[in-house]
């Protein structure tokens, strides 16, 4: 067993990434403050072939040095849009047939491990502000609320960690791995 070289990893070029069929997944970042978290969202979205990221409200947008530092070029591969209103993005995506899922701790939330996505159905996952979470009106506009079970003393995970866990869970439940 040996560590693989960059050539052996056989990753897509940016041009090939733009042409390849994406997973029917979009992310909505609802007023995310940290530019490092925004960059991590791009990098993780690239890894899981996410279709698009919607940067909403105060969420920073490329090009920005702090985003680029964490994204490592993924702002060039992953499609994105900026909108002032998260609710307008939700309204648009619902018309396009997306199931809207807010990641938040809420009454009647579904634990992520019990979430059973339909293969091929488009999903939009909303991640919120590092301090305040997903805005209440956005939670109410979602079709469902998912929660990542936690067992320690902290009440939440970093948004970049939550995005990684959620995308891995989604892709592992809907795709056959080689």
C-alpha positions as CSV (number, residue, x, y, z in Angstrom):
1,X,0.0,0.0,0.0
2,X,1.3,3.4,-0.9
3,X,0.0,6.9,-1.0
4,X,-1.3,7.9,-4.5
5,X,0.3,10.7,-6.5
6,X,-1.7,13.5,-7.9
7,X,-1.6,11.8,-11.4
8,X,-2.8,8.5,-9.9
9,X,-5.8,10.2,-8.3
10,X,-7.2,10.8,-11.8
11,X,-9.3,13.8,-10.9
12,X,-11.4,15.8,-13.4
13,X,-10.0,19.0,-14.9
14,X,-12.1,22.2,-14.3
15,X,-13.3,22.0,-17.9
16,X,-14.3,18.3,-17.5
17,X,-16.0,19.1,-14.1
18,X,-18.1,21.7,-15.8
19,X,-19.3,19.2,-18.5
20,X,-19.9,16.1,-16.3
21,X,-23.3,15.3,-15.0
22,X,-23.7,16.6,-11.4
23,X,-25.5,15.1,-8.5
24,X,-29.0,16.7,-8.2
25,X,-28.0,18.6,-5.1
26,X,-27.6,22.3,-4.5
27,X,-26.5,24.1,-1.3
28,X,-28.0,27.3,0.1
29,X,-25.7,29.2,2.5
30,X,-28.0,31.4,4.6
31,X,-26.1,34.4,5.9
32,X,-22.8,32.6,6.5
33,X,-20.3,35.0,8.1
34,X,-17.0,33.0,7.7
35,X,-15.3,33.3,4.4
36,X,-13.3,30.1,5.3
37,X,-16.6,28.3,5.7
38,X,-17.7,29.6,2.3
39,X,-14.5,28.3,0.8
40,X,-14.9,24.9,2.5
41,X,-18.4,24.7,1.0
42,X,-17.0,25.2,-2.5
43,X,-14.3,22.6,-2.0
44,X,-16.6,20.0,-0.5
45,X,-19.2,20.7,-3.2
46,X,-16.5,20.0,-5.8
47,X,-15.7,16.7,-4.2
48,X,-19.3,15.6,-4.3
49,X,-20.3,17.0,-7.7
50,X,-22.8,19.4,-6.3
51,X,-24.7,21.2,-9.1
52,X,-24.7,24.7,-7.6
53,X,-24.2,26.8,-4.5
54,X,-26.5,29.7,-3.7
55,X,-24.8,32.4,-1.5
56,X,-27.5,34.3,0.3
57,X,-27.7,37.5,2.4
58,X,-24.4,38.5,4.0
59,X,-22.6,35.4,2.7
60,X,-19.4,36.4,1.1
61,X,-18.8,35.6,-2.6
62,X,-15.8,35.0,-4.8
63,X,-13.4,36.3,-5.7
64,X,-12.1,36.8,-2.2
65,X,-8.7,35.8,-0.9
66,X,-10.1,34.2,2.3
67,X,-12.6,32.1,0.2
68,X,-9.9,31.1,-2.3
69,X,-7.5,30.0,0.5
70,X,-9.9,27.3,1.6
71,X,-11.6,26.5,-1.7
72,X,-8.3,25.8,-3.4
73,X,-9.7,26.6,-6.8
74,X,-13.2,25.1,-6.4
75,X,-14.8,28.5,-7.0
76,X,-13.7,27.9,-10.6
77,X,-15.4,24.5,-10.9
78,X,-18.6,24.8,-8.8
79,X,-21.3,27.0,-10.2
80,X,-22.7,29.6,-7.9
81,X,-25.1,32.6,-7.6
82,X,-25.5,35.3,-5.0
83,X,-29.0,36.4,-3.9
84,X,-30.1,38.8,-1.1
85,X,-33.1,36.7,-0.2
86,X,-32.9,33.1,0.8
87,X,-36.7,32.9,0.7
88,X,-36.7,33.9,-3.0
89,X,-34.1,31.2,-3.8
90,X,-36.3,28.6,-2.0
91,X,-39.4,29.7,-3.9
92,X,-37.5,29.4,-7.2
93,X,-36.1,26.0,-6.3
94,X,-39.5,24.6,-5.2
95,X,-40.9,25.6,-8.6
96,X,-38.0,23.7,-10.2
97,X,-39.0,20.6,-8.2
98,X,-36.4,20.6,-5.4
99,X,-37.0,19.2,-2.0
100,X,-35.9,21.8,0.4
101,X,-34.1,20.6,3.5
102,X,-32.8,22.9,6.3
103,X,-30.0,21.6,8.5
104,X,-31.0,22.8,11.9
105,X,-31.9,21.7,15.4
106,X,-35.7,22.0,15.6
107,X,-38.8,20.4,17.0
108,X,-39.8,17.4,14.8
109,X,-36.5,17.4,12.9
110,X,-35.5,14.2,11.2
111,X,-32.1,12.7,12.3
112,X,-29.8,12.6,9.3
113,X,-29.3,8.9,9.7
114,X,-33.0,8.3,9.3
115,X,-33.3,10.6,6.2
116,X,-34.2,8.5,3.2
117,X,-33.7,10.5,0.0
118,X,-35.1,9.4,-3.3
119,X,-32.4,8.6,-5.8
120,X,-32.5,11.1,-8.7
121,X,-34.8,13.6,-6.9
122,X,-33.3,17.1,-6.6
123,X,-32.5,18.3,-3.1
124,X,-31.5,21.7,-1.8
125,X,-29.7,21.7,1.6
126,X,-29.7,25.0,3.6
127,X,-26.9,25.7,6.1
128,X,-27.1,28.8,8.3
129,X,-25.2,31.4,10.1
130,X,-22.4,30.2,12.5
131,X,-24.0,31.8,15.6
132,X,-27.8,32.0,14.8
133,X,-28.2,29.0,12.5
134,X,-30.8,28.9,9.7
135,X,-33.2,31.9,10.0
136,X,-36.6,30.9,11.5
137,X,-38.6,32.0,8.4
138,X,-36.3,29.9,6.2
139,X,-36.8,26.9,8.5
140,X,-40.6,27.3,8.1
141,X,-40.3,27.6,4.3
142,X,-38.3,24.3,4.1
143,X,-40.1,21.0,3.2
144,X,-38.2,19.3,6.0
145,X,-35.6,19.9,8.7
146,X,-32.7,17.5,9.1
147,X,-30.5,17.3,12.2
148,X,-27.1,15.7,12.6
149,X,-27.2,13.7,15.8
150,X,-24.5,14.8,18.4
151,X,-23.5,13.2,21.6
152,X,-21.0,15.5,23.3
153,X,-21.3,18.8,25.2
154,X,-21.3,21.2,22.2
155,X,-24.6,22.2,20.8
156,X,-23.5,22.4,17.2
157,X,-21.0,21.5,14.5
158,X,-19.0,23.9,12.3
159,X,-20.9,24.5,9.1
160,X,-18.1,23.1,7.0
161,X,-18.2,19.9,9.0
162,X,-22.0,19.8,8.7
163,X,-21.8,20.2,4.9
164,X,-19.3,17.4,4.6
165,X,-21.4,15.0,6.7
166,X,-24.6,15.9,4.9
167,X,-23.2,15.5,1.4
168,X,-21.4,12.3,2.2
169,X,-24.6,10.9,3.7
170,X,-26.7,12.0,0.7
171,X,-24.3,10.7,-1.9
172,X,-23.7,7.4,0.0
173,X,-27.5,6.8,0.2
174,X,-28.2,7.6,-3.5
175,X,-25.2,6.4,-5.5
176,X,-23.6,3.1,-6.0
177,X,-19.9,3.3,-5.3
178,X,-17.3,1.4,-7.4
